[in-house]
Amino acid sequence: MPRMAPNPPSLDAVETVCVDCDVLIIGGGNAGCFSAVEAAKLDPTLKVVIMEKAHIMRSGACSAGMDAINTYIPEGKTPEDLVRWCRSQVGGGPIREDLALSNARELNESVDDLERWGLPILRDENGNIRYRGAWDISIHGEQLKPIMAEKAIEAGAEVYNRVACTQLLMDGNRCIGALGFGVRDGKFYVFRAKATINATGGAAGLYKSYTADATDAHHQIWMCPYCVGTGYAVGIRQGAEMTSMEQRWVATRTKDFCGPVDTISVGYKAPIINAKGERIMQSRYAHLGADKAPRYIRANAPMEEWLAGRGPTYCDTRGMAPELAQQMMTDYLNERPSFVLFLASRGQDPVKEPIEIYGSDPYIVGGHTQSGFWVDMERMTTIPGLFAAGETAGGNPNKFVGGCAAEGKLALRGAAAYIAGLELPEPDAAQVDAEKARVFAPLLRGEAFDGLRALEMEERLQRLMDEYAGGTSQFYRTNEERLDYALKHLAMLRSQVQYLKAGDLHDLMAVHEVIDRIDVAEVLCHHLRFRKETRWQGWQTRSDYPEVDPAYDCHVESRKNLATGEIETFTRPYEQIVAGDRYKP
C-alpha cells in the first residue's frame, strides 16, 4: 500500500497540481467508466480525465460486485414497457419519463457491452439469458468493477486515483472543472475542463444504521459507505437545482448484516413472513400486487409488521431443495461472500431456519430512486458545463447498473456536443487559493487545537437524521416539528465545522465527507418538509400527512440561493409521455 505523505508544515508547503482536459469525470464508478469508454468511441482525440477518490479498480457502489443486472429489456418488451414498469414501481410517479425513455433505449446495448467485455451473464441450456424476475437477469458479478475499470483505462482515460473532490471550479455561473486534494500524496489538484461529468455515486451515511452496534461499525451498511454525497454537495453549494431528494431509497435487507434480500425473495421465490408465519405480501398487499408490489411497499412491509407487534420478519427459505440452497449460496459468494460467512458464524442453515429481514437505513441514490440533479435531455444540470450521470442524475428511478451505464454514455454525448468550439478560461486565482485554504485548514490547526473529530460530528449527524428525519429507529416516520428540529440542529452542526480537525490526510478526507453529508442532509430535510403528504411509504412517510394528496402530484425541487445561503423549494409539473395507466406496469 502506498505510504501517506506527512502533514504539511504550512499551506505554502502544499504543492498545487494543475491538469487541463476536454472532459473531466468526477468519480470512476459505473457511470464514469462508461462515459470514458464512450468518449473514445465518439472522438478519440478528446482528452478525458477521471478524478477518483479511491482506486478505480475497486471503487463505487459496484466495487464488491453484483449478483444481478436489475433492468434488461426481454424479447417481446419495449423501452416504453420498461418506463411503465419504472413508473408503477414508484406508485405512478411523478417521474421524468423523457429521461427514462431515452435511458431505456440505450439500456440493453450497455449491458451487452459488459458481456462482450467478459462479464458472465447466466444463460439456460438453450443459451437464453436467465431472468430472475420480470426485468432483472442473473450474473456472476464479482469482477464487475474491474471489468469496467480496465475498459475505461484501455479507452485512454487519464486516471487520478485517490484524489478527493471538494469543490467545483467556476467561471461565473459556468462549471470549468473541479478542485480537490490527494488523500495519499497531500497535493492540491486543480482540474480545468471544458465539460465536467459528475458521476460520484449516491449518499450513504446520512442516517444511523441499525447494524451499528459499536463506533467502529458505524459504516456497516448496505450502500457503499464511501459514496457520501460529495457529487450532490458540490453542486448544491453552487446553486444547482436538485430534484426529488425526498424520495429516499430504503430497501429490505438481511437483519444484523444488512445484506441483499432480492436474491432470496425474487431470485429464489422465498416468501416474506412475519412472526406468526403469515405471508405478508399475500395477506396484506394483494391489492397492490403482492410479491410484485412496488419496491417501496415491499421495503416498508416488514416495518409495518414490527409496528403492529407481528415482528420479527423473515424470508422463508425453509424446505428449499438442497441443490437450490447451494445455488443460492453460490450466488451470494459472487456478490456478498461475507454473508455466507455470517450465516456460518451463527451455525444457521437456511433450509432449516428462515433468514431474518428488516429495513435498511435511508440512502440518496438517484440510480435507484430519482433523487439528484435536475438535468436536461443531454444530462446537463442547471449549471452550464456540469453534467450528471448515474446516481447523481435525478428524475429517472430504477436505472440500477445497466441504466447508470447507459446514462454515462448519454452524459458524455451531451458533454461532447457542449464543448464544440469552447475555449478554457483561466481559473480565478482567488477562488483556487480560497478553496486550498479551506481544504487544508483542519490539517493545519495543530495538536494543541481543541477541536472536533469528523467521527464525532458524523455520529451526531446520523443520530439527528435517524431520530428526526425518518430513520430506521422511527420506522421511517417524520413530521413538520421533527424536521424543523433537524434543520435547526443541522445549522448548529454547520456552525461547528470551523472546529473540525484532522490528524492526517485520511482524517482530512473524513472531515470533508462529513461536511458534504451535512449539506446533502439539509437539502433532504427541506424536501421532506415541503412534500406535505405520504406518497411513498417508507421512502417518504409523513405521520402528520399520512395520505396521498393530488396537489403534490409534481416534482419537488430546490436550489440554494447564493445571495442569502437559504435553500429555496418549489415545484415542476409532471408530464406523462408514455401512454397507459400510470399505476400499472
C-alpha positions in Angstrom: 0.0 0.0 0.0 1.4 3.4 -0.9 2.5 5.4 2.1 0.7 8.5 3.1 2.5 11.8 2.8 3.5 13.6 6.0 1.4 16.5 7.1 2.5 19.8 5.5 4.0 22.3 7.9 2.1 25.2 6.3 -0.2 25.9 3.4 2.7 27.3 1.4 4.2 23.8 1.5 1.3 22.2 -0.2 2.1 21.5 -3.9 -0.6 22.6 -6.4 -1.0 20.3 -9.5 -2.9 21.8 -12.5 -4.5 19.4 -15.0 -6.2 20.5 -18.2 -8.6 18.3 -20.2 -11.6 18.3 -22.5 -13.8 16.3 -20.3 -13.4 15.8 -16.5 -15.2 12.8 -15.0 -15.6 13.1 -11.2 -15.9 9.6 -10.0 -14.6 6.4 -11.7 -17.6 4.2 -10.8 -20.0 2.5 -13.2 -21.3 5.6 -15.0 -17.9 7.3 -15.0 -16.2 4.3 -16.7 -18.9 4.1 -19.4 -18.5 7.8 -20.0 -14.8 7.3 -20.6 -15.3 4.4 -23.0 -18.0 6.3 -24.9 -15.6 9.3 -25.3 -13.0 7.1 -27.1 -15.8 5.8 -29.4 -17.1 9.2 -30.2 -13.9 11.2 -30.6 -10.5 9.5 -29.8 -8.9 12.9 -29.7 -10.8 14.0 -26.6 -8.6 14.2 -23.5 -10.6 12.6 -20.7 -9.5 12.7 -17.1 -11.1 10.7 -14.3 -10.8 12.1 -10.7 -11.3 9.2 -8.4 -11.3 9.3 -4.6 -10.5 5.7 -4.1 -8.9 3.4 -6.7 -10.8 2.9 -10.0 -10.3 -0.9 -9.9 -12.5 -1.3 -6.8 -14.4 2.0 -6.3 -18.0 2.9 -6.2 -21.2 1.1 -5.5 -20.2 -1.9 -7.7 -16.8 -2.3 -6.1 -17.6 -5.5 -4.3 -19.6 -7.0 -7.2 -23.2 -7.7 -8.0 -25.3 -10.8 -8.4 -27.8 -9.3 -11.0 -28.4 -6.6 -13.5 -31.8 -5.4 -12.4 -33.0 -4.0 -15.7 -32.6 -5.6 -19.1 -35.4 -5.5 -21.6 -36.5 -9.0 -22.6 -37.6 -10.1 -26.0 -41.1 -9.0 -26.8 -40.9 -6.0 -24.5 -40.1 -2.4 -25.4 -38.4 0.7 -23.8 -41.9 2.1 -23.3 -42.8 -1.1 -21.3 -39.8 -0.5 -19.1 -40.8 3.1 -18.5 -44.3 1.9 -17.5 -42.8 -0.6 -15.0 -40.5 2.1 -13.6 -43.4 4.4 -13.2 -45.5 1.8 -11.4 -42.6 1.0 -9.1 -42.9 4.5 -7.7 -46.6 4.4 -7.3 -47.4 6.0 -10.6 -44.8 8.7 -10.4 -44.2 11.5 -10.9 -41.0 10.6 -12.8 -39.1 12.2 -15.7 -40.5 10.0 -18.4 -38.4 11.8 -21.1 -35.2 10.8 -19.3 -36.4 7.3 -18.5 -37.4 6.6 -22.1 -34.1 7.8 -23.6 -32.2 5.7 -21.0 -34.3 2.6 -21.7 -33.4 2.9 -25.4 -29.7 2.6 -24.5 -30.0 0.1 -21.8 -29.6 -3.3 -23.5 -26.6 -2.2 -25.5 -24.8 -1.1 -22.4 -25.4 -4.4 -20.7 -24.4 -6.2 -23.9 -21.1 -4.2 -23.7 -20.5 -5.7 -20.2 -20.9 -9.2 -21.5 -18.7 -8.5 -24.5 -16.0 -7.2 -22.1 -16.1 -10.5 -20.1 -19.0 -10.3 -17.6 -20.6 -13.7 -17.1 -24.3 -13.4 -17.7 -26.1 -16.6 -16.8 -27.9 -18.4 -19.5 -30.1 -21.6 -19.7 -29.3 -24.7 -21.7 -30.7 -23.1 -24.8 -28.4 -20.1 -24.5 -31.2 -17.7 -23.4 -30.4 -15.1 -20.7 -31.7 -16.3 -17.3 -34.2 -13.9 -15.8 -34.9 -14.0 -12.1 -37.8 -11.5 -12.3 -39.6 -9.6 -14.9 -36.7 -7.3 -15.8 -33.6 -8.5 -13.9 -31.0 -11.0 -15.1 -28.6 -13.2 -13.1 -24.8 -12.6 -13.4 -21.6 -13.8 -11.8 -20.5 -10.2 -11.0 -17.6 -10.4 -8.5 -15.3 -8.9 -11.2 -17.9 -6.4 -12.5 -16.0 -3.3 -11.4 -12.5 -4.4 -12.6 -14.0 -5.2 -16.0 -15.4 -1.6 -16.3 -12.3 0.0 -15.0 -10.0 -1.9 -17.4 -12.1 -0.7 -20.3 -12.0 2.9 -19.2 -8.2 2.8 -18.9 -7.9 0.9 -22.2 -10.0 3.7 -23.8 -7.3 6.2 -22.9 -8.8 7.9 -19.9 -6.1 9.5 -17.6 -7.0 8.4 -14.1 -6.0 10.3 -11.0 -6.7 7.8 -8.2 -7.1 8.8 -4.6 -7.9 12.4 -5.3 -11.0 13.6 -3.4 -13.2 16.3 -5.0 -14.0 19.2 -2.6 -15.5 21.9 -4.9 -16.4 22.8 -8.5 -14.2 25.2 -10.3 -16.4 28.0 -11.6 -16.1 30.8 -14.2 -19.1 33.0 -13.2 -22.1 30.6 -13.3 -20.3 28.1 -15.6 -18.5 25.0 -14.3 -15.0 24.7 -15.8 -13.7 21.8 -13.7 -13.2 20.8 -10.1 -10.8 21.2 -7.1 -9.6 18.6 -4.7 -6.7 17.0 -2.8 -4.7 13.8 -2.9 -5.6 11.6 0.1 -2.2 9.9 -0.2 0.2 12.5 -1.7 -1.3 15.6 0.1 -1.2 17.7 -3.1 -3.9 20.2 -4.1 -5.4 19.5 -7.5 -6.9 22.0 -10.0 -8.7 20.2 -12.8 -9.7 22.5 -15.6 -12.1 21.1 -18.2 -14.4 22.3 -21.0 -17.1 20.0 -19.6 -17.4 18.1 -16.3 -19.4 15.0 -15.7 -20.5 14.4 -12.1 -20.6 10.7 -11.5 -19.6 10.4 -7.9 -22.4 8.0 -6.8 -25.1 8.5 -4.1 -25.1 9.5 -0.5 -24.7 6.9 2.3 -24.1 7.5 6.0 -26.6 10.3 6.4 -28.5 8.1 8.8 -27.6 5.8 11.6 -27.6 2.2 10.6 -29.5 -0.3 12.8 -26.4 -2.6 12.5 -24.1 0.0 14.0 -23.6 -1.5 17.5 -20.2 0.0 18.0 -18.2 3.0 16.9 -16.0 1.0 14.6 -19.2 -0.4 12.9 -20.8 2.9 12.0 -20.5 2.2 8.3 -21.8 -1.4 8.5 -24.4 -0.6 5.9 -25.8 -1.8 2.6 -24.8 1.1 0.3 -21.1 1.7 -0.4 -20.0 3.7 2.6 -17.5 5.7 0.6 -20.3 7.3 -1.6 -21.0 10.1 0.8 -22.9 12.6 -1.4 -20.0 14.7 -2.5 -21.3 15.0 -6.0 -24.6 16.4 -4.8 -22.9 18.6 -2.2 -20.5 20.4 -4.7 -23.5 21.2 -6.9 -25.7 22.3 -4.1 -23.0 24.7 -2.9 -23.0 26.4 -6.4 -26.8 26.7 -6.6 -27.7 23.7 -8.8 -31.3 22.7 -8.9 -32.0 19.4 -7.1 -35.0 17.2 -7.7 -36.9 14.6 -5.7 -34.4 14.4 -2.8 -37.3 13.4 -0.5 -37.7 10.1 -2.5 -35.1 8.2 -0.4 -34.1 4.7 -1.1 -34.9 2.2 1.6 -34.6 -1.5 0.9 -35.4 -4.7 2.8 -32.1 -6.2 3.9 -31.0 -9.2 5.9 -31.1 -8.3 9.6 -27.9 -7.8 11.6 -25.8 -8.0 8.4 -27.6 -5.5 6.0 -27.1 -7.8 3.0 -29.2 -8.1 -0.1 -32.6 -9.8 0.0 -33.8 -9.8 -3.6 -31.5 -12.8 -4.3 -33.7 -14.8 -1.8 -37.1 -13.3 -2.3 -37.1 -12.6 -6.0 -34.4 -15.0 -7.3 -35.4 -18.0 -5.2 -39.1 -17.1 -4.6 -38.8 -17.3 -0.8 -41.9 -15.6 0.7 -41.7 -12.9 3.3 -43.4 -14.0 6.5 -43.9 -12.5 10.0 -43.5 -14.0 13.4 -47.0 -15.6 13.1 -45.9 -17.4 9.9 -48.3 -15.3 7.8 -47.2 -14.5 4.2 -47.1 -10.7 4.5 -47.3 -9.7 0.9 -50.2 -12.1 0.0 -52.2 -11.4 3.1 -51.9 -7.6 3.3 -50.7 -6.3 0.0 -52.5 -8.5 -2.6 -54.4 -5.4 -3.9 -51.0 -3.8 -4.7 -49.6 -6.8 -6.5 -48.5 -9.0 -3.5 -44.8 -10.1 -4.2 -44.9 -7.8 -7.3 -45.9 -4.7 -5.3 -43.8 -1.5 -5.8 -40.4 -1.6 -4.2 -41.2 1.0 -1.6 -44.2 -1.1 -0.4 -42.1 -4.2 -0.2 -39.4 -2.3 1.7 -41.9 -0.9 4.2 -43.9 -4.0 4.8 -41.5 -5.6 7.4 -41.5 -2.4 9.4 -45.3 -2.3 9.4 -45.3 -5.8 10.9 -42.9 -4.8 13.6 -45.1 -1.7 14.4 -48.2 -3.9 14.6 -46.5 -6.4 17.0 -46.0 -9.1 14.4 -42.2 -9.0 14.1 -39.6 -10.4 13.6 -40.0 -10.9 9.8 -38.2 -13.3 7.6 -37.6 -14.7 4.1 -38.9 -18.2 4.5 -36.2 -20.4 3.0 -37.2 -23.5 5.0 -37.8 -26.6 2.9 -35.7 -25.3 -0.1 -34.3 -28.2 -2.0 -30.6 -28.7 -1.1 -29.3 -28.1 -4.6 -31.3 -24.9 -4.8 -30.0 -23.7 -1.5 -26.4 -24.4 -2.7 -27.1 -22.4 -5.8 -28.4 -19.5 -3.7 -25.2 -19.6 -1.6 -23.1 -19.6 -4.8 -24.9 -16.5 -5.9 -24.1 -14.8 -2.6 -20.5 -15.9 -2.9 -20.4 -13.9 -6.2 -21.8 -10.8 -4.7 -21.6 -10.7 -0.9 -19.3 -13.6 0.2 -19.2 -12.3 3.8 -23.0 -13.1 4.1 -22.2 -16.8 3.7 -19.6 -16.4 6.5 -22.2 -14.5 8.6 -24.6 -17.5 8.3 -21.8 -19.9 9.1 -20.7 -18.0 12.2 -24.2 -18.4 13.5 -24.5 -22.0 12.6 -27.5 -21.2 10.5 -28.8 -23.5 7.8 -31.3 -21.5 5.7 -33.0 -24.8 4.7 -33.9 -25.3 8.3 -34.2 -21.7 9.6 -35.6 -18.7 7.8 -33.4 -15.6 7.2 -34.5 -12.6 9.2 -35.0 -9.3 7.3 -35.5 -5.7 8.2 -35.4 -2.3 6.5 -32.1 -0.5 5.8 -31.1 3.0 6.8 -32.2 5.5 4.1 -29.9 6.5 1.2 -30.0 9.1 -1.5 -29.3 7.2 -4.7 -30.6 8.6 -8.0 -30.0 5.3 -9.8 -32.5 3.5 -7.6 -35.0 6.3 -6.8 -34.9 9.6 -8.5 -33.0 11.9 -6.2 -30.4 14.1 -7.7 -29.7 16.9 -10.1 -32.4 18.2 -12.4 -31.0 17.6 -15.8 -32.0 18.2 -19.4 -32.0 15.5 -22.1 -28.3 15.9 -22.6 -27.9 15.2 -18.9 -26.6 18.8 -18.2 -27.6 20.2 -14.8 -28.8 23.8 -14.4 -25.1 24.8 -14.0 -23.7 25.2 -17.6 -20.9 22.8 -18.2 -21.8 20.4 -15.4 -23.4 17.1 -16.4 -24.7 14.3 -14.2 -24.7 10.6 -14.7 -25.6 7.5 -12.6 -26.7 8.1 -9.0 -26.2 11.9 -9.2 -28.7 12.4 -12.1 -32.3 12.8 -10.8 -35.7 12.1 -12.2 -35.2 8.6 -13.5 -35.7 5.8 -11.0 -34.8 2.1 -11.4 -31.7 2.7 -13.6 -29.6 0.4 -11.5 -26.3 -0.9 -13.0 -27.4 -1.1 -16.7 -29.2 2.2 -16.6 -26.4 4.1 -14.9 -24.0 2.7 -17.5 -26.4 3.9 -20.3 -26.6 7.3 -18.7 -22.8 7.5 -18.6 -22.9 7.2 -22.4 -25.6 9.8 -22.7 -23.9 12.3 -20.5 -20.7 12.0 -22.4 -22.5 12.6 -25.7 -24.1 15.7 -24.2 -20.7 16.9 -22.9 -19.0 16.4 -26.3 -21.7 18.4 -28.1 -21.5 21.2 -25.5 -17.7 21.7 -25.8 -17.6 22.1 -29.5 -15.8 25.4 -30.1 -15.3 26.1 -26.4 -12.0 27.5 -25.0 -11.0 27.2 -21.5 -10.8 30.4 -19.5 -8.0 30.9 -17.0 -9.2 29.9 -13.5 -9.8 32.5 -10.9 -6.7 32.5 -8.7 -8.6 33.9 -5.7 -11.2 31.1 -6.0 -8.4 28.5 -6.1 -6.5 29.9 -3.2 -9.6 30.2 -1.0 -10.5 26.6 -1.6 -7.0 25.4 -1.0 -7.0 27.2 2.4 -10.4 25.8 3.3 -9.5 22.3 2.3 -6.3 22.1 4.4 -7.4 24.2 7.4 -8.4 21.2 9.5 -5.0 19.7 9.0 -3.1 22.8 9.9 -4.8 23.7 13.2 -2.2 21.9 15.2 -2.2 19.3 18.0 -3.0 22.0 20.6 -6.2 22.9 18.9 -9.1 21.6 21.0 -11.5 20.7 18.1 -13.8 18.0 16.9 -13.0 14.8 15.0 -15.0 14.0 11.9 -16.4 10.8 13.5 -17.8 12.8 16.4 -19.7 15.1 14.1 -20.8 12.3 11.8 -22.3 10.3 14.7 -24.3 13.4 15.8 -25.5 13.9 12.2 -26.5 10.2 11.8 -28.4 10.2 15.1 -30.1 13.5 14.4 -31.3 12.3 11.0 -32.3 8.9 12.3 -34.5 10.3 15.1 -35.9 13.4 13.5 -35.8 12.9 9.7 -37.4 9.5 9.5 -34.7 6.9 10.1 -34.9 3.2 11.0 -35.5 3.8 14.7 -38.6 5.8 13.8 -39.8 3.3 11.2 -39.2 6.0 8.6 -41.8 8.4 10.0 -41.3 12.1 10.4 -43.4 15.2 10.8 -43.1 19.0 10.5 -41.9 19.6 14.0 -39.2 16.9 13.8 -38.0 18.3 10.5 -37.8 21.8 11.9 -35.8 20.4 14.8 -33.5 18.6 12.4 -32.9 21.7 10.3 -32.2 23.8 13.4 -29.6 21.4 14.6 -28.1 20.9 11.2 -27.4 24.6 11.2 -25.7 24.1 14.6 -23.5 21.4 13.1 -22.6 23.6 10.2 -21.6 26.4 12.6 -19.2 23.9 14.3 -17.5 22.9 11.1 -14.8 25.5 11.9 -13.8 23.3 14.9 -13.1 20.2 12.8 -9.6 19.0 12.9 -7.6 16.2 11.1 -4.6 14.3 12.3 -3.6 13.1 8.8 -4.7 13.1 5.2 -7.2 10.3 5.8 -8.7 12.2 8.6 -8.9 15.2 6.3 -10.9 13.2 3.8 -13.3 12.2 6.6 -13.7 15.9 7.6 -14.7 16.9 4.1 -17.0 13.9 3.8 -19.0 14.9 6.9 -19.2 18.5 5.6 -20.7 17.1 2.3 -23.1 14.9 4.2 -24.4 17.9 6.2 -25.1 19.8 3.0 -27.0 16.9 1.5 -28.9 16.3 4.7 -30.1 19.9 4.9 -31.5 19.7 1.3 -33.1 16.4 2.1 -34.9 17.7 5.1 -36.2 20.7 3.1 -37.6 18.3 0.5 -39.2 16.0 3.2 -40.7 19.1 4.8 -42.1 20.5 1.6 -44.0 17.4 0.5 -47.0 17.5 2.9 -48.3 14.1 2.1 -47.2 10.4 2.1 -46.6 9.4 -1.4 -44.0 6.6 -0.9 -44.5 4.8 2.4 -41.1 4.1 4.0 -39.2 6.1 1.4 -41.1 9.2 2.3 -43.6 8.9 5.2 -45.2 11.9 6.9 -47.1 10.9 10.0 -48.8 14.3 10.1 -49.9 13.9 6.4 -50.5 10.1 6.1 -52.4 10.1 2.8 -51.5 10.9 -0.8 -52.5 14.4 -1.8 -53.2 15.1 -5.5 -51.9 18.6 -5.0 -48.4 17.2 -4.7 -48.5 15.2 -8.0 -45.4 17.1 -9.1 -41.7 17.2 -8.8 -40.3 18.9 -5.7 -37.3 21.0 -6.5 -34.7 23.0 -4.5 -31.8 25.3 -5.0 -29.5 27.2 -2.7 -29.9 31.0 -3.0 -26.2 32.0 -3.4 -27.0 35.5 -2.2 -28.7 34.5 1.1 -27.4 31.0 1.6 -31.0 29.8 2.1 -32.5 26.6 0.5 -35.5 27.5 -1.6 -38.1 24.8 -2.5 -40.5 24.9 -5.4 -42.2 22.5 -7.9 -42.2 21.5 -11.5 -45.1 19.8 -13.2 -45.2 16.1 -14.0 -45.5 15.3 -17.7 -46.8 11.9 -18.8 -45.2 10.9 -22.1 -45.7 7.1 -22.2 -49.3 6.2 -22.6 -51.1 3.8 -20.2 -52.4 3.6 -16.7 -49.7 5.3 -14.5 -50.2 2.8 -11.7 -49.9 -0.4 -13.7 -46.8 -1.9 -15.4 
